[in-house]
Amino acid sequence: MSDSDRAPPGLLRSVPLFAELDDAAAAALERLARRRAFAEGEVIVSEAERGDALFLLLSGKVKVVLYGESGREVILSTFKTRGDFFGEMSLLDDEPRSATVLASAPSTLLVLSRADFRAHLARHPGVAVQVMTELSRRLRRADAVIGDLALLDVLGRLAARLRDLALADGEATPEGRVIRNRPTQAEIAGTIGASRETVSRALSELARRGDVVLTGRRLLVRHRLLRGP
Ligand code: CMP
């Protein structure tokens, strides 16, 4: 492994998953981890393949997707915060990869082999608890999405999605929260189980009602939508 592939010293302790490690344990793990760059659009793990590594996001953005038979993409999640991890599921349950993960922007990842990750979990129960905490958080989110899919129409799902986005990424202004670089209609469609055309119509309806204001990639979500149904 060349030096440029190695994890810089101190890096692992800077991500929540490994924050509790002592110096020796963090240094040992850093010697095992490799750094890898992925171009925008590059597939990092493929659904149904055998899983052989865990990935930690250092920079960039990745999306977790499923593809329907027609090629339609369903976006399960997006990771863009340094320290976000993925690829743990198949390492824990020995099943194939549950989804495809690809870089939606140029990204740098830290890669830890299956054997090193599992050995590490066995030695450091605190890291295992962190992984379980994150899995619970993802399951809660998935439960909320299942509930929305079953209980809300497309307009309701779009409103819920824009509310979540605005609360997570939006900037507070007197009129509401502004998302500066909103996802495309196709990306939104992929997260709420609708076609792009349906999302386009629903967005126009929310704009007509005065719940949102669209200006290019800028999206203002007004207070009344942020308060929820
Ligand atoms: P694994 O199944 O090994 O490979 C695909 C990865 O995508 C999976 O591990 C998780 O890390 C991630 N993933 C799958 N489903 C979800 C989800 N609903 N939310 C967030 N991440 C997911």
Residues whose N, C-alpha, C, O or C-beta is under 5 A from the ligand:
A	BS01	CMP	G51 V64 L76 S77 F85 F86 G87 E88 M89 S90 L91 P96 R97 S98 A99 R138 A142
